[in-house]
Amino acid sequence: MKVALVHDWLIHMRGGEKVLEALAELYPEAVIYTLFYRRETLSPSLQKMKIVPTFLQRVPGIRKFYRWLLPFFPWMIRRLEIEPVDLVISTSHCVAKAVTVPPGARHVSYLHTPMRYLWGFRQAYFGRFPRVLRWGIDKVLDGLRRWDLASNRGVDVFVANSRNVQTRIREFYQRDSRVIYPPLDNEFFRPLGEKKGDYYLVVSAFVPYKRVDIVIEAFNRLERNLIVVGQGPLEDRYRKLRQSNAISFLGGVSGKELRQLYSEALAVVFPTEEDFGIVPCEAQACGTPVIAYRKGGSLETVCAGVFFDEQTPESLIRAVHEFEKKQWDGAAIAAAMGKFSKNRFQREFEALVREVAPEEPSHGAR
């Protein structure tokens, strides 16, 4: 069976790219199609794959301003010409699910979320823009919504990355979906001993909906050490928010450095309403509990930790105080993460493909 993989864009290794990596291990002969990519930022296994981009790959500095090209992405993704295959697997949080599928091929779309800019998070992304500009943005996004719904006709089977996203697919798209949790590399992310440091940790991209700002504001008031790992367009703003010398920014770190930070942290703070959220899983696989916002994917992934109910510094401060009254068993926390393993993800996905893909390859007969 011949398979093509489609991903929105490939410029870093986050949760969505780790799903793609696990699929590429299942289908090592597949070609990856994407809007644009940066090979040197990808994992070694993805670097070895053949990657076919759109003409955006040749645009100088595309990685710095690509978000402003969102209205053009629907047209660009459909310009990708996929060679004859039996199965197309898209991993999508934006436009990858709208790729043009070759005649006779089946299309399985692994959906990380219905496009956040369009469905439920518009204020988080664009609320700070001037009102006159938001009027124009709303017009563009309304048109993208109509296109997004129409593009679903090209998907045979939706796979949701959580029950949370499954509910959103049903609500926004009126489509059923299967749930297959993303892969956690719990052979790599594991406890490195019982030694704990004296710090709390937040690991995040610096974009508006992640709400790293409330963590910084809370720890400005708390007499606690906080390490912030991540990068993104809001980095300057977050650094200016820091008032406490106990808060430090590390920028991007290697996988091994991140594992060490997870293992030695008192807790990982997760302030985000996330679709699934791989960070709490990685932290717990390293034996570290999580202080999480009580909404979204965290309700499915946080097995050991404390929740807070409002995305405010005050609510988070109360959760930190509650957390510090409890005792935690790192080995038991790590063991509970077995249900999110990469082996489990690959078994479940292969079983799904056997159900939906043709028994006999058809691409050679065209």
C-alpha positions as CSV (number, residue, x, y, z in Angstrom):
1,M,0.0,0.0,0.0
2,K,1.3,3.4,-1.0
3,V,0.9,6.2,1.5
4,A,1.3,10.0,1.4
5,L,1.7,12.1,4.6
6,V,0.5,15.7,4.7
7,H,1.3,18.3,7.4
8,D,0.6,22.0,7.7
9,W,4.2,23.2,8.0
10,L,7.4,21.8,9.4
11,I,9.6,24.3,11.2
12,H,10.0,22.8,14.7
13,M,9.4,19.6,16.7
14,R,6.3,20.0,18.9
15,G,3.4,17.7,19.6
16,G,2.0,17.7,16.1
17,E,5.4,17.0,14.5
18,K,5.9,14.0,16.9
19,V,2.6,12.5,15.6
20,L,4.0,12.9,12.1
21,E,7.2,11.3,13.2
22,A,5.4,8.3,14.6
23,L,3.4,7.9,11.4
24,A,6.6,8.2,9.3
25,E,8.0,5.3,11.3
26,L,5.0,3.2,10.3
27,Y,5.3,4.3,6.6
28,P,9.0,5.0,6.0
29,E,8.5,5.0,2.2
30,A,5.9,7.7,2.3
31,V,6.5,11.2,0.9
32,I,5.7,14.1,3.2
33,Y,3.8,17.1,1.6
34,T,3.7,20.4,3.4
35,L,3.5,24.2,2.9
36,F,7.1,24.8,3.8
37,Y,9.7,23.3,6.1
38,R,13.1,23.7,7.8
39,R,14.9,20.4,7.7
40,E,17.6,21.2,10.3
41,T,15.0,21.7,13.0
42,L,13.3,18.3,12.5
43,S,14.1,15.0,14.2
44,P,16.7,12.8,12.6
45,S,14.0,10.4,11.4
46,L,12.0,13.1,9.7
47,Q,15.2,14.6,8.2
48,K,15.7,11.4,6.2
49,M,12.2,11.6,4.6
50,K,11.5,13.0,1.2
51,I,9.6,16.3,1.8
52,V,7.7,18.1,-0.9
53,P,6.8,21.8,-0.2
54,T,4.8,24.5,-2.0
55,F,6.5,27.5,-3.6
56,L,6.4,29.1,-0.1
57,Q,9.6,27.2,0.5
58,R,11.4,29.6,-1.7
59,V,10.1,32.8,0.0
60,P,12.9,34.5,2.0
61,G,12.2,34.7,5.7
62,I,8.9,32.8,5.4
63,R,9.2,31.4,9.0
64,K,9.1,34.9,10.5
65,F,5.8,36.1,8.9
66,Y,4.0,33.1,7.7
67,R,1.1,33.7,10.1
68,W,0.1,36.7,8.1
69,L,-0.4,34.5,5.0
70,L,-3.2,32.5,6.6
71,P,-5.9,33.7,4.2
72,F,-3.8,32.3,1.3
73,F,-3.1,28.9,2.8
74,P,-6.3,27.2,1.6
75,W,-5.3,28.0,-2.0
76,M,-1.7,27.0,-1.4
77,I,-2.4,23.6,0.2
78,R,-4.6,22.6,-2.8
79,R,-1.6,23.4,-5.1
80,L,0.2,20.4,-3.7
81,E,0.2,17.7,-6.3
82,I,0.2,14.3,-4.5
83,E,1.5,11.4,-6.7
84,P,-0.9,8.4,-7.1
85,V,-1.3,6.6,-3.7
86,D,-3.7,4.4,-1.9
87,L,-3.9,6.4,1.3
88,V,-3.4,10.0,2.3
89,I,-2.9,10.7,6.0
90,S,-3.1,14.4,6.9
91,T,-2.1,15.6,10.3
92,S,-3.8,19.0,10.6
93,H,-4.4,21.9,12.9
94,C,-4.8,24.4,10.0
95,V,-5.2,23.5,6.3
96,A,-3.6,20.1,5.7
97,K,-6.9,18.3,5.8
98,A,-8.0,20.2,2.7
99,V,-5.3,18.7,0.5
100,T,-6.4,17.5,-2.9
101,V,-6.5,13.7,-2.7
102,P,-5.6,11.6,-5.8
103,P,-8.5,9.7,-7.5
104,G,-9.3,6.4,-5.7
105,A,-7.2,7.2,-2.6
106,R,-8.7,7.2,0.9
107,H,-8.1,10.2,3.2
108,V,-7.6,9.8,7.0
109,S,-7.2,13.1,8.7
110,Y,-5.6,13.2,12.2
111,L,-7.1,16.4,13.6
112,H,-5.2,18.1,16.4
113,T,-8.1,20.7,16.4
114,P,-10.5,22.4,14.2
115,M,-8.6,25.6,13.2
116,R,-8.3,27.6,16.4
117,Y,-8.4,31.0,14.7
118,L,-11.9,30.1,13.3
119,W,-13.6,28.0,16.0
120,G,-13.7,29.4,19.6
121,F,-10.4,31.1,20.0
122,R,-10.7,34.2,17.8
123,Q,-10.6,36.6,20.8
124,A,-7.4,35.0,22.1
125,Y,-5.6,35.5,18.9
126,F,-7.0,38.8,17.7
127,G,-8.5,40.5,20.7
128,R,-5.6,42.9,21.1
129,F,-5.9,44.3,17.6
130,P,-7.5,47.7,17.0
131,R,-11.2,47.6,16.4
132,V,-11.0,48.8,12.8
133,L,-8.5,46.1,12.0
134,R,-10.6,43.4,13.8
135,W,-13.5,44.2,11.5
136,G,-11.4,43.3,8.5
137,I,-10.0,40.2,10.2
138,D,-13.5,39.0,11.0
139,K,-14.6,39.3,7.4
140,V,-11.6,37.2,6.3
141,L,-12.1,34.6,9.1
142,D,-15.8,34.3,8.2
143,G,-14.9,33.4,4.7
144,L,-12.3,30.9,5.9
145,R,-14.9,29.3,8.1
146,R,-17.1,28.6,5.1
147,W,-14.1,27.2,3.2
148,D,-13.1,25.1,6.2
149,L,-16.5,23.4,6.4
150,A,-16.5,22.7,2.6
151,S,-13.1,21.2,2.7
152,N,-14.3,18.4,5.1
153,R,-15.9,16.7,2.1
154,G,-12.5,15.4,1.1
155,V,-12.0,13.6,4.4
156,D,-13.2,10.0,4.6
157,V,-12.3,9.4,8.3
158,F,-11.5,12.0,11.0
159,V,-9.3,10.9,13.9
160,A,-9.3,13.2,17.0
161,N,-6.3,13.5,19.2
162,S,-8.6,13.6,22.4
163,R,-12.2,13.3,23.5
164,N,-12.0,17.1,23.9
165,V,-11.3,17.5,20.1
166,Q,-13.8,14.8,19.2
167,T,-16.5,16.9,20.9
168,R,-15.4,20.0,18.9
169,I,-15.4,18.1,15.6
170,R,-18.9,17.0,16.3
171,E,-20.0,20.5,17.4
172,F,-18.4,22.5,14.6
173,Y,-18.2,20.0,11.7
174,Q,-21.1,17.7,12.5
175,R,-18.8,14.7,11.8
176,D,-18.0,11.6,13.8
177,S,-14.4,10.8,14.6
178,R,-12.2,8.2,16.3
179,V,-10.0,9.1,19.3
180,I,-6.4,8.0,19.1
181,Y,-4.2,9.8,21.7
182,P,-0.9,11.3,20.4
183,P,2.3,9.3,21.0
184,L,4.4,9.9,24.1
185,D,8.0,8.7,23.9
186,N,8.1,7.3,27.4
187,E,11.2,5.4,26.6
188,F,13.0,8.7,26.4
189,F,10.9,10.7,28.9
190,R,11.4,8.8,32.1
191,P,12.4,9.6,35.7
192,L,16.2,10.3,36.1
193,G,16.2,9.6,39.8
194,E,14.4,10.9,42.9
195,K,16.4,14.1,43.1
196,K,14.2,17.2,42.9
197,G,15.3,20.8,42.4
198,D,13.8,23.9,44.0
199,Y,12.0,25.3,40.9
200,Y,8.7,25.1,39.1
201,L,8.8,24.8,35.3
202,V,6.7,26.1,32.4
203,V,7.3,24.7,28.9
204,S,5.4,26.4,26.1
205,A,5.4,28.2,22.7
206,F,5.1,32.0,23.4
207,V,1.8,32.6,21.6
208,P,-1.4,34.3,23.1
209,Y,-3.6,31.3,23.9
210,K,-0.9,29.5,25.8
211,R,-1.3,32.1,28.6
212,V,2.3,32.0,29.9
213,D,1.7,35.6,31.0
214,I,-0.4,34.5,34.0
215,V,2.4,32.1,35.2
216,I,4.9,35.0,35.1
217,E,2.5,37.3,36.9
218,A,1.8,34.7,39.6
219,F,5.5,33.9,40.2
220,N,6.3,37.6,40.4
221,R,4.3,37.5,43.6
222,L,5.3,34.0,44.9
223,E,8.6,33.6,46.5
224,R,9.4,30.6,44.3
225,N,11.9,29.8,41.5
226,L,10.3,29.5,38.0
227,I,12.1,28.3,34.9
228,V,10.5,29.3,31.6
229,V,11.4,27.2,28.5
230,G,10.2,28.2,25.1
231,Q,10.3,30.7,22.3
232,G,7.8,32.6,20.1
233,P,6.5,36.0,19.0
234,L,5.5,37.1,22.6
235,E,9.0,36.5,24.1
236,D,9.9,40.2,24.4
237,R,6.5,40.9,26.1
238,Y,7.0,38.0,28.6
239,R,10.5,39.1,29.5
240,K,9.2,42.6,30.2
241,L,6.5,41.1,32.5
242,R,9.2,39.6,34.8
243,Q,9.7,41.5,38.0
244,S,11.2,38.7,40.2
245,N,14.8,37.6,40.0
246,A,13.6,34.1,40.8
247,I,12.2,33.8,37.3
248,S,14.6,32.8,34.5
249,F,14.2,32.2,30.8
250,L,16.1,29.4,29.1
251,G,14.8,29.8,25.5
252,G,14.8,26.6,23.5
253,V,16.5,23.6,25.0
254,S,17.5,20.2,23.7
255,G,15.5,17.0,24.3
256,K,18.0,15.8,26.9
257,E,18.0,19.1,28.7
258,L,14.2,19.2,28.7
259,R,14.1,15.7,30.2
260,Q,16.4,16.8,33.0
261,L,14.4,19.9,33.7
262,Y,11.2,17.8,33.8
263,S,12.7,15.2,36.1
264,E,14.1,17.7,38.7
265,A,11.2,20.2,38.7
266,L,8.9,20.3,41.7
267,A,5.9,20.6,39.3
268,V,5.2,21.7,35.7
269,V,2.8,24.6,35.4
270,F,0.4,24.2,32.4
271,P,-1.9,27.3,32.1
272,T,-3.3,26.4,28.7
273,E,-6.7,25.3,27.4
274,E,-5.1,22.8,25.1
275,D,-6.6,20.4,22.6
276,F,-4.5,17.6,24.0
277,G,-1.3,18.9,25.4
278,I,1.9,16.7,25.2
279,V,3.8,18.7,27.9
280,P,1.8,17.3,30.9
281,C,2.4,13.8,29.6
282,E,6.1,14.3,29.1
283,A,6.4,15.8,32.6
284,Q,4.5,13.0,34.3
285,A,6.4,10.4,32.4
286,C,9.5,11.9,34.1
287,G,7.8,11.5,37.5
288,T,6.8,15.1,37.9
289,P,3.2,16.3,38.8
290,V,1.4,19.1,37.0
291,I,-0.4,22.2,38.1
292,A,-2.9,22.7,35.2
293,Y,-5.8,24.8,34.1
294,R,-9.0,22.8,34.5
295,K,-10.2,22.8,30.9
296,G,-9.5,21.1,27.6
297,G,-7.1,18.2,27.1
298,S,-5.6,18.5,30.6
299,L,-8.8,16.8,32.0
300,E,-7.7,13.7,30.0
301,T,-3.9,13.9,30.5
302,V,-3.2,15.1,34.0
303,C,-3.3,12.0,36.3
304,A,-1.2,13.5,39.1
305,G,-1.4,17.1,40.1
306,V,-3.6,20.1,41.0
307,F,-6.0,22.0,38.9
308,F,-6.9,25.7,39.0
309,D,-10.2,27.0,37.6
310,E,-9.5,30.5,36.2
311,Q,-6.8,31.7,33.9
312,T,-5.7,34.4,36.5
313,P,-2.6,34.8,38.6
314,E,-4.7,34.6,41.7
315,S,-6.2,31.3,40.8
316,L,-2.8,29.8,40.0
317,I,-1.3,31.1,43.2
318,R,-4.0,29.3,45.2
319,A,-3.2,26.1,43.2
320,V,0.5,26.4,44.0
321,H,-0.2,26.6,47.7
322,E,-2.6,23.6,47.5
323,F,0.1,21.7,45.6
324,E,2.7,22.2,48.3
325,K,0.5,20.6,50.9
326,K,0.6,17.2,49.1
327,Q,3.1,14.4,48.7
328,W,3.8,12.8,45.3
329,D,5.1,9.4,44.2
330,G,7.3,9.9,41.1
331,A,7.4,6.3,40.1
332,A,3.6,5.9,40.3
333,I,3.2,9.1,38.3
334,A,5.5,7.8,35.5
335,A,3.8,4.4,35.4
336,A,0.4,6.0,34.7
337,M,1.7,7.4,31.4
338,G,1.9,4.0,29.8
339,K,-1.5,4.5,28.2
340,F,-0.1,7.3,26.0
341,S,2.9,5.4,24.7
342,K,4.1,5.6,21.1
343,N,3.7,1.8,20.6
344,R,0.1,2.1,21.6
345,F,-0.5,5.0,19.2
346,Q,1.1,3.0,16.3
347,R,-0.9,-0.1,17.0
348,E,-4.2,1.8,17.1
349,F,-3.5,3.7,14.0
350,E,-2.5,0.6,12.1
351,A,-5.7,-1.1,13.2
352,L,-7.7,1.9,11.9
353,V,-5.9,1.9,8.5
354,R,-6.7,-1.8,8.1
355,E,-10.4,-0.9,8.4
356,V,-10.5,2.0,6.0
357,A,-7.8,1.4,3.4
358,P,-8.3,-0.9,0.3
359,E,-7.3,-4.5,0.8
360,E,-5.5,-4.5,-2.6
361,P,-3.3,-1.5,-3.6
362,S,-5.0,0.4,-6.5
363,H,-2.6,3.1,-7.5
364,G,-0.7,0.9,-9.9
365,A,-3.8,0.2,-11.9
366,R,-4.4,3.7,-13.0
